[in-house]
Amino acid sequence: MEKNVLLVVDECFIEFLPVWEKYTLKNLAALSENMIVIDAFTKTYSLAGFRLGFCVSGNINLLSSMHLYGQDFSVSTPAPFAGICALMDSSYMQNTYHILSSERKWLFSELKKFPLEVYPSQGNFLLFKTANKNIRQRLLEKGIKVRECSRFYALDPEYCRIAIRTHNENMVLIKVLKEILM
């Protein structure tokens, strides 16, 4: 990497991967002057209201500047306690991996039955391509939010991303898609 370039890696969803340790760049960032990895408890541990995150970098000056210019009260009093409790509950992630894996397989196979181009995933989202221009609006009318992906590099508005949810929520999605697409 060039010396005057700072590489920022967002790993906020990485722990949804079955063997995320294989892909993380945290160890490399800890030794690097021009890399920083950001991560948070908000996604993996469902702690969105706590705004608890962290970063890893070997650049002490960068970390000091972030501390100096950051918000004075960026972490609430209960947030560190919630983070510690989350890390101590090893069964939570085991259950999450199990549920996510089975739901991802089920939802992928169900989505393949529609006129959609569905892409395989190892994470907690599925990406699909559709020619139906109104699908997002129609799903939203039924209370289902779908991410339009044109802001992602090399994707256009035909690409949508959905989160893998509970089985009941995924069944509702499939039911609504049948109404829209069949």
C-alpha positions as CSV (number, residue, x, y, z in Angstrom):
1,M,0.0,0.0,0.0
2,E,1.1,3.5,-0.7
3,K,2.2,5.5,2.4
4,N,-0.2,8.4,1.7
5,V,-3.3,6.3,1.5
6,L,-5.5,5.3,4.4
7,L,-7.4,2.1,3.8
8,V,-10.6,2.0,5.9
9,V,-12.2,-1.5,6.2
10,D,-15.8,-1.8,7.6
11,E,-16.2,-5.2,9.3
12,C,-19.5,-4.5,11.0
13,F,-21.2,-7.5,9.4
14,I,-18.2,-9.9,9.2
15,E,-19.1,-11.9,12.2
16,F,-22.2,-13.2,10.4
17,L,-19.8,-15.3,8.2
18,P,-19.4,-18.8,9.5
19,V,-15.6,-18.6,9.6
20,W,-15.2,-14.8,9.9
21,E,-11.8,-15.2,11.6
22,K,-10.4,-16.4,8.3
23,Y,-11.4,-13.1,6.6
24,T,-10.9,-10.4,9.2
25,L,-8.2,-7.8,8.7
26,K,-8.0,-6.7,12.3
27,N,-4.6,-8.4,13.0
28,L,-3.1,-6.9,9.8
29,A,-4.6,-3.4,10.7
30,A,-3.0,-3.6,14.2
31,L,0.4,-3.8,12.5
32,S,-0.3,-1.2,9.8
33,E,0.2,2.5,9.7
34,N,-2.2,3.1,6.9
35,M,-5.1,0.8,7.6
36,I,-7.9,1.0,10.1
37,V,-10.7,-1.6,10.6
38,I,-14.0,-0.5,12.1
39,D,-16.4,-2.8,13.8
40,A,-19.5,-2.6,16.0
41,F,-21.7,-4.6,18.3
42,T,-24.8,-3.1,16.8
43,K,-25.2,-5.6,13.9
44,T,-23.9,-8.9,15.2
45,Y,-25.2,-8.7,18.7
46,S,-28.4,-6.7,18.0
47,L,-27.3,-3.7,20.1
48,A,-28.3,-0.9,17.7
49,G,-29.5,1.4,20.5
50,F,-26.2,1.2,22.3
51,R,-24.0,2.7,19.6
52,L,-21.0,0.6,20.7
53,G,-18.2,0.2,18.2
54,F,-14.4,0.1,18.0
55,C,-11.6,0.3,15.6
56,V,-8.2,-1.3,15.1
57,S,-5.1,0.3,13.7
58,G,-1.3,0.3,14.2
59,N,-1.3,4.1,13.6
60,I,-1.1,5.6,17.1
61,N,-1.3,9.1,15.7
62,L,-4.5,8.4,13.9
63,L,-6.0,6.7,17.0
64,S,-4.9,9.6,19.2
65,S,-6.5,12.1,16.8
66,M,-9.7,10.2,16.7
67,H,-9.8,10.2,20.5
68,L,-8.9,13.9,20.7
69,Y,-11.5,15.0,18.1
70,G,-14.2,12.5,18.8
71,Q,-17.4,13.1,20.8
72,D,-16.9,13.6,24.5
73,F,-19.8,11.2,25.4
74,S,-19.9,8.9,22.4
75,V,-20.6,5.8,24.5
76,S,-23.5,5.6,26.9
77,T,-23.0,4.3,30.4
78,P,-24.8,1.0,29.9
79,A,-23.1,0.3,26.5
80,P,-19.9,-1.2,27.7
81,F,-21.8,-3.4,30.1
82,A,-24.0,-4.6,27.2
83,G,-20.9,-5.3,25.1
84,I,-19.3,-7.3,27.8
85,C,-22.5,-9.3,28.4
86,A,-22.8,-10.0,24.6
87,L,-19.2,-11.2,24.4
88,M,-19.7,-13.5,27.3
89,D,-22.8,-15.2,25.8
90,S,-21.1,-17.6,23.4
91,S,-24.3,-19.5,22.8
92,Y,-25.9,-16.4,21.2
93,M,-23.6,-16.5,18.2
94,Q,-23.8,-20.3,17.9
95,N,-27.6,-20.0,17.7
96,T,-27.4,-17.1,15.3
97,Y,-25.1,-19.1,13.0
98,H,-27.4,-22.1,13.1
99,I,-30.6,-20.1,12.4
100,L,-29.0,-17.9,9.8
101,S,-27.6,-20.8,7.9
102,S,-30.9,-22.7,7.7
103,E,-32.9,-19.6,6.9
104,R,-30.4,-18.5,4.2
105,K,-30.7,-21.9,2.5
106,W,-34.5,-22.0,2.7
107,L,-34.9,-18.4,1.6
108,F,-32.5,-18.8,-1.3
109,S,-34.3,-21.9,-2.6
110,E,-37.7,-20.1,-2.3
111,L,-36.5,-16.9,-4.1
112,K,-35.1,-19.1,-6.9
113,K,-38.7,-20.1,-7.7
114,F,-39.5,-16.5,-8.8
115,P,-38.3,-14.6,-11.9
116,L,-35.3,-13.3,-10.0
117,E,-31.6,-13.8,-10.4
118,V,-30.6,-14.7,-6.9
119,Y,-26.9,-14.7,-5.8
120,P,-25.5,-17.1,-3.2
121,S,-24.4,-15.6,0.1
122,Q,-22.5,-16.6,3.2
123,G,-23.7,-13.6,5.2
124,N,-27.0,-12.3,6.5
125,F,-28.2,-10.8,3.2
126,L,-29.3,-12.1,-0.1
127,L,-28.8,-10.1,-3.3
128,F,-31.1,-10.5,-6.3
129,K,-31.7,-8.9,-9.6
130,T,-35.1,-8.2,-11.0
131,A,-36.6,-6.7,-14.1
132,N,-39.7,-5.6,-12.1
133,K,-39.3,-1.9,-11.6
134,N,-42.0,-1.7,-8.9
135,I,-41.0,-4.5,-6.7
136,R,-39.4,-2.3,-4.0
137,Q,-42.4,0.0,-3.8
138,R,-44.9,-2.9,-3.7
139,L,-42.9,-4.7,-0.9
140,L,-42.7,-1.4,1.0
141,E,-46.5,-1.0,0.8
142,K,-46.7,-4.4,2.5
143,G,-44.2,-3.3,5.2
144,I,-41.2,-5.1,3.8
145,K,-38.1,-3.0,3.3
146,V,-35.7,-4.0,0.6
147,R,-32.4,-2.2,-0.1
148,E,-32.0,-0.9,-3.7
149,C,-28.3,-1.4,-4.5
150,S,-27.5,1.2,-7.2
151,R,-25.2,3.0,-4.7
152,F,-23.0,-0.1,-4.5
153,Y,-20.1,-0.3,-7.1
154,A,-21.1,-1.9,-10.4
155,L,-24.7,-2.5,-9.4
156,D,-27.8,-0.8,-10.8
157,P,-31.3,-0.3,-9.6
158,E,-32.3,-3.7,-10.8
159,Y,-30.3,-5.2,-7.9
160,C,-32.0,-5.5,-4.4
161,R,-30.7,-6.7,-1.1
162,I,-32.8,-8.3,1.6
163,A,-31.8,-9.3,5.1
164,I,-32.4,-12.8,6.2
165,R,-34.9,-12.6,9.0
166,T,-36.9,-15.0,11.2
167,H,-38.6,-17.9,9.5
168,N,-42.1,-16.3,10.0
169,E,-40.8,-13.0,8.5
170,N,-39.2,-14.8,5.6
171,M,-42.5,-16.7,4.9
172,V,-44.3,-13.3,4.8
173,L,-41.8,-12.1,2.3
174,I,-42.3,-15.1,0.1
175,K,-46.1,-14.8,0.3
176,V,-45.9,-11.1,-0.7
177,L,-43.5,-11.9,-3.6
178,K,-46.0,-14.5,-4.9
179,E,-48.7,-11.8,-4.9
180,I,-46.4,-9.4,-6.7
181,L,-44.6,-11.6,-9.2
182,M,-46.9,-14.5,-10.0
